C-alpha cells in the first residue's frame, strides 16, 4: 500500500487579522483552525506521525498544539511561497510515496475530501487537486483544462478577463506522487508578481511533460472558504455552529430559537434533550438524554448525565453532573467537581473541586470548595467551607445523612461524620462525631431595655443640637 505523508501549510501570520496570535490558531466552531484540518486528516485514516506542519510566525505556539498529538513541525524561514513551503518539508517526508498538501487556514476541509483525493490518485496520475464552483466568486486560481485533465492554474492576480470568466476554482488541496512533486518543484521559478515559488505552477509543468493531473470536485463547495480577516473568521465560525446544531436536531435534540444557541463542534447531546434560547455548549461537553438546559446556561468541557435539569444561568466548567440532578438558577460549578445523582443545587451556590454524593442538597448561598460530601446530606443556606489558609488548600469531609444548619462555617481540614447535625451559625474547627450535634457559637445574651435606652439617649442629644 502506498505510504502517504501530509503537509499542512501554516506559516502565514495573517496580517489582515491584526493579531499577535498565529493565523491557524484563531478559533472557529470552538477550536483552532488548524485543529479542524488535523481532524479531517485523522478522519480519513491518516496517522498524525505522518503529518508535518510547516510553521513560520508563532512556531512555538503552533508546536504546543500539534506536538502532543505526534505531529511534527518544520520552520519555513524565510517564507518564499507555497512551493518553497513544501520544499522545506522534503527531508521529513523522505520515503513516502504520496504527499497530501492542505492549508492550515481552511478549516472546512472534510475527511470526505481527503478520502476522495486519496481514491482519485491512481497509477498513471501524477497529481490530483480539489476544485469547486462556488456561487459567490472568490479571488482564487482558475482551473485550465483539456478535457478531463487539468493543464494549469492561473492565479487571480495574473488572470486575464477571459481567465476570470472561468468558474472552476482551485481549492488549495492537493495530492501528489512524491517523485512527480519533487520533479516539478525543482523546475518552478519565481516569474510572478511576488517573486515567490508557487506550488500551483507544478500543475502546468507536469501537464507539459505529458503527466496526468486530475481534478476532484469538492463534495461541499463551502470547503473552499479560507480565513483572511475577522469577517471571514466569523462567517466560517457561524457555518460550523449552524452545521452542528442541525446535526443535533436531526438526532433528536430540541433547540428552541436555535439562532440564539451556541454549540461548539465537539459537543455531543443525547436525544430528547431540550436546549432553550441563549444556551452555550462549549469545548468537549457531553450531555445525556432527556435533559433540559434552560436559558443562558453556559456549559464548558463537562459531562452531564441523563435526565439532568439545568435551570437558567447555570455555569459549569470542566465538571461531571450525574443523572437526575437539578442545578440552578445561578449555580456555578467549577473544575474537577462531581455532582452526584439526584443532587439539588440552587441559587448562588458555588462548588469547586468537590465531590457531592447522591441526593445532596445545597439550595441557597453556599460555597463548597475542596470538599467531599456524602449521600443525602443537606447543606443549609450561607454555609462555607474555608478551604484556604493563605498558603495551602485543605479538604472538608462531610459524611452521609448530615444536616448542616444555615450560616455555618467549616474550617478545613475538618470532618463531619455520618448522621451528625451542625447547628445554624456554627464555626466548626474540630471533628464532629457520627450522630452528634455540634454547636460552635457563643451563648446568646439579652440586655433588657437596652434598645429603648439607646433611642431615648439619641433623642435627647438631638434636642440639644
SULNORDA-V403529 format. One record per backbone hydrogen bond with DSSP energy under -1.0 kcal/mol. CO is the residue of the C=O (numbers start at 1). NH is the residue of the N-H. E is the energy in kcal/mol with one decimal. If there is no record, write none. Layout:
co=CO nh=NH e=E
co=CO nh=NH e=E
This chain:
co=3 nh=97 e=-1.6
co=3 nh=98 e=-2.2
co=5 nh=100 e=-3.2
co=6 nh=52 e=-3.0
co=7 nh=102 e=-2.5
co=8 nh=54 e=-2.7
co=9 nh=104 e=-2.8
co=11 nh=57 e=-1.8
co=14 nh=17 e=-1.9
co=15 nh=18 e=-1.3
co=22 nh=25 e=-1.9
co=23 nh=26 e=-1.5
co=24 nh=34 e=-2.5
co=26 nh=33 e=-2.3
co=28 nh=31 e=-1.0
co=29 nh=265 e=-2.7
co=31 nh=28 e=-2.2
co=32 nh=36 e=-1.4
co=33 nh=37 e=-1.4
co=34 nh=38 e=-2.4
co=35 nh=39 e=-2.0
co=36 nh=40 e=-1.9
co=37 nh=41 e=-2.0
co=38 nh=42 e=-2.5
co=39 nh=43 e=-2.6
co=41 nh=46 e=-1.8
co=42 nh=45 e=-1.9
co=47 nh=50 e=-1.4
co=48 nh=51 e=-1.9
co=50 nh=6 e=-2.5
co=51 nh=72 e=-2.1
co=52 nh=8 e=-2.7
co=53 nh=74 e=-2.0
co=54 nh=10 e=-2.1
co=55 nh=76 e=-3.2
co=56 nh=59 e=-1.1
co=58 nh=62 e=-2.3
co=59 nh=63 e=-2.4
co=60 nh=64 e=-1.9
co=62 nh=66 e=-2.1
co=63 nh=67 e=-2.8
co=66 nh=69 e=-1.3
co=66 nh=71 e=-1.7
co=67 nh=70 e=-1.9
co=72 nh=53 e=-2.7
co=74 nh=55 e=-2.8
co=80 nh=197 e=-2.7
co=81 nh=85 e=-2.0
co=82 nh=86 e=-1.8
co=83 nh=87 e=-2.0
co=84 nh=88 e=-2.0
co=87 nh=90 e=-1.7
co=89 nh=93 e=-1.0
co=91 nh=94 e=-1.1
co=93 nh=96 e=-1.9
co=97 nh=178 e=-2.3
co=98 nh=5 e=-2.9
co=99 nh=176 e=-2.3
co=100 nh=7 e=-3.4
co=101 nh=174 e=-2.5
co=102 nh=9 e=-2.8
co=103 nh=106 e=-1.4
co=105 nh=227 e=-1.4
co=106 nh=109 e=-1.3
co=110 nh=114 e=-1.9
co=111 nh=115 e=-2.9
co=112 nh=116 e=-2.3
co=113 nh=117 e=-2.4
co=114 nh=118 e=-2.2
co=115 nh=119 e=-2.3
co=116 nh=120 e=-1.9
co=117 nh=121 e=-1.7
co=120 nh=122 e=-1.8
co=122 nh=125 e=-1.8
co=126 nh=177 e=-2.3
co=127 nh=214 e=-2.2
co=128 nh=175 e=-2.5
co=129 nh=216 e=-2.6
co=130 nh=171 e=-2.5
co=131 nh=218 e=-2.7
co=132 nh=169 e=-3.2
co=138 nh=140 e=-2.2
co=141 nh=170 e=-2.7
co=142 nh=154 e=-2.2
co=144 nh=151 e=-2.5
co=144 nh=152 e=-1.2
co=146 nh=149 e=-1.5
co=149 nh=146 e=-2.8
co=152 nh=144 e=-2.8
co=154 nh=142 e=-2.7
co=155 nh=158 e=-1.3
co=156 nh=159 e=-1.1
co=160 nh=164 e=-2.3
co=162 nh=165 e=-1.2
co=163 nh=166 e=-2.0
co=168 nh=143 e=-2.1
co=169 nh=132 e=-1.6
co=173 nh=130 e=-2.5
co=174 nh=101 e=-3.0
co=175 nh=128 e=-2.5
co=176 nh=99 e=-2.6
co=177 nh=181 e=-2.3
co=178 nh=182 e=-2.8
co=179 nh=183 e=-1.9
co=180 nh=184 e=-2.2
co=181 nh=185 e=-2.9
co=182 nh=186 e=-2.0
co=184 nh=187 e=-1.7
co=190 nh=192 e=-2.0
co=192 nh=195 e=-1.4
co=197 nh=83 e=-3.0
co=199 nh=202 e=-1.8
co=200 nh=203 e=-1.2
co=201 nh=205 e=-1.5
co=202 nh=206 e=-2.6
co=203 nh=207 e=-2.5
co=204 nh=208 e=-2.7
co=205 nh=209 e=-1.1
co=206 nh=211 e=-2.5
co=207 nh=210 e=-1.8
co=212 nh=126 e=-2.4
co=212 nh=127 e=-1.2
co=213 nh=150 e=-3.1
co=214 nh=129 e=-2.2
co=216 nh=131 e=-2.2
co=220 nh=223 e=-2.3
co=221 nh=224 e=-1.4
co=222 nh=225 e=-1.9
co=229 nh=233 e=-2.1
co=230 nh=234 e=-2.3
co=231 nh=235 e=-2.0
co=232 nh=236 e=-2.3
co=233 nh=237 e=-2.4
co=234 nh=238 e=-2.2
co=235 nh=239 e=-1.8
co=236 nh=240 e=-2.4
co=237 nh=241 e=-2.1
co=238 nh=242 e=-2.6
co=239 nh=243 e=-2.4
co=240 nh=244 e=-2.4
co=241 nh=245 e=-2.4
co=242 nh=246 e=-2.2
co=243 nh=247 e=-2.5
co=244 nh=248 e=-2.3
co=245 nh=249 e=-2.4
co=246 nh=250 e=-2.4
co=248 nh=253 e=-1.8
co=249 nh=252 e=-1.4
co=252 nh=272 e=-3.0
co=254 nh=275 e=-3.1
co=257 nh=260 e=-2.3
co=258 nh=261 e=-1.4
co=262 nh=281 e=-3.0
co=264 nh=267 e=-1.4
co=268 nh=287 e=-2.7
co=270 nh=273 e=-1.2
co=271 nh=290 e=-1.8
co=273 nh=254 e=-2.5
co=274 nh=293 e=-2.9
co=275 nh=256 e=-2.9
co=276 nh=279 e=-1.4
co=279 nh=262 e=-2.6
co=280 nh=299 e=-2.9
co=281 nh=264 e=-2.5
co=282 nh=285 e=-1.3
co=282 nh=301 e=-1.7
co=285 nh=268 e=-2.0
co=286 nh=304 e=-3.5
co=287 nh=270 e=-1.6
co=289 nh=307 e=-2.9
co=291 nh=274 e=-2.4
co=292 nh=310 e=-2.9
co=293 nh=276 e=-2.5
co=294 nh=297 e=-1.2
co=295 nh=313 e=-1.6
co=297 nh=280 e=-2.5
co=298 nh=316 e=-2.4
co=299 nh=282 e=-3.4
co=300 nh=318 e=-3.2
co=302 nh=286 e=-2.9
co=303 nh=321 e=-2.9
co=304 nh=288 e=-1.4
co=306 nh=324 e=-1.9
co=308 nh=292 e=-2.2
co=309 nh=327 e=-2.5
co=310 nh=294 e=-3.2
co=312 nh=330 e=-1.7
co=314 nh=298 e=-2.4
co=315 nh=333 e=-2.7
co=316 nh=300 e=-2.7
co=318 nh=336 e=-2.0
co=319 nh=303 e=-2.5
co=320 nh=339 e=-3.0
co=321 nh=305 e=-3.1
co=322 nh=325 e=-1.4
co=323 nh=342 e=-1.5
co=325 nh=309 e=-2.4
co=326 nh=345 e=-2.5
co=327 nh=311 e=-3.5
co=330 nh=348 e=-1.3
co=331 nh=315 e=-3.0
co=332 nh=351 e=-2.1
co=333 nh=317 e=-2.4
co=335 nh=353 e=-1.6
co=337 nh=320 e=-2.3
co=338 nh=356 e=-3.2
co=339 nh=322 e=-2.9
co=340 nh=343 e=-1.7
co=341 nh=359 e=-2.5
co=343 nh=326 e=-2.6
co=344 nh=362 e=-2.8
co=345 nh=328 e=-1.5
co=346 nh=349 e=-1.2
co=347 nh=365 e=-2.2
co=349 nh=332 e=-2.5
co=350 nh=368 e=-2.5
co=351 nh=334 e=-3.5
co=352 nh=370 e=-2.2
co=354 nh=338 e=-2.6
co=355 nh=373 e=-2.9
co=356 nh=340 e=-1.1
co=357 nh=360 e=-1.4
co=358 nh=376 e=-3.2
co=360 nh=344 e=-3.1
co=361 nh=379 e=-3.5
co=362 nh=346 e=-2.3
co=364 nh=382 e=-1.1
co=366 nh=350 e=-3.0
co=367 nh=385 e=-1.6
co=368 nh=352 e=-2.6
co=370 nh=396 e=-1.9
co=371 nh=355 e=-2.3
co=372 nh=398 e=-3.6
co=373 nh=357 e=-2.0
co=375 nh=401 e=-3.0
co=377 nh=361 e=-2.5
co=378 nh=404 e=-2.8
co=380 nh=383 e=-1.5
co=381 nh=407 e=-3.1
co=383 nh=367 e=-2.2
co=384 nh=410 e=-2.8
co=385 nh=387 e=-1.3
co=386 nh=412 e=-1.7
co=387 nh=394 e=-2.9
co=392 nh=389 e=-2.1
co=395 nh=414 e=-1.1
co=396 nh=372 e=-2.6
co=397 nh=416 e=-3.3
co=398 nh=374 e=-2.0
co=400 nh=419 e=-2.7
co=402 nh=378 e=-2.8
co=403 nh=422 e=-2.6
co=404 nh=380 e=-2.3
co=406 nh=425 e=-2.5
co=408 nh=384 e=-2.2
co=409 nh=428 e=-3.1
co=410 nh=386 e=-2.9
co=414 nh=397 e=-2.5
co=415 nh=432 e=-2.5
co=416 nh=399 e=-2.8
co=417 nh=420 e=-1.7
co=418 nh=435 e=-1.6
co=420 nh=403 e=-2.3
co=421 nh=438 e=-2.7
co=422 nh=405 e=-2.6
co=423 nh=426 e=-1.4
co=426 nh=409 e=-3.0
co=428 nh=411 e=-2.8
co=432 nh=417 e=-2.7
co=433 nh=436 e=-1.8
co=436 nh=421 e=-3.1
co=438 nh=423 e=-2.9
co=440 nh=427 e=-2.0
co=447 nh=450 e=-1.5
co=449 nh=453 e=-2.2
co=450 nh=454 e=-1.9
co=451 nh=455 e=-2.0
co=452 nh=456 e=-2.2
co=453 nh=457 e=-2.0
co=454 nh=458 e=-2.0
co=455 nh=459 e=-2.0
co=456 nh=460 e=-2.1
co=457 nh=461 e=-2.1
co=458 nh=462 e=-1.9
co=459 nh=463 e=-2.0
co=460 nh=464 e=-1.7
co=461 nh=465 e=-1.5
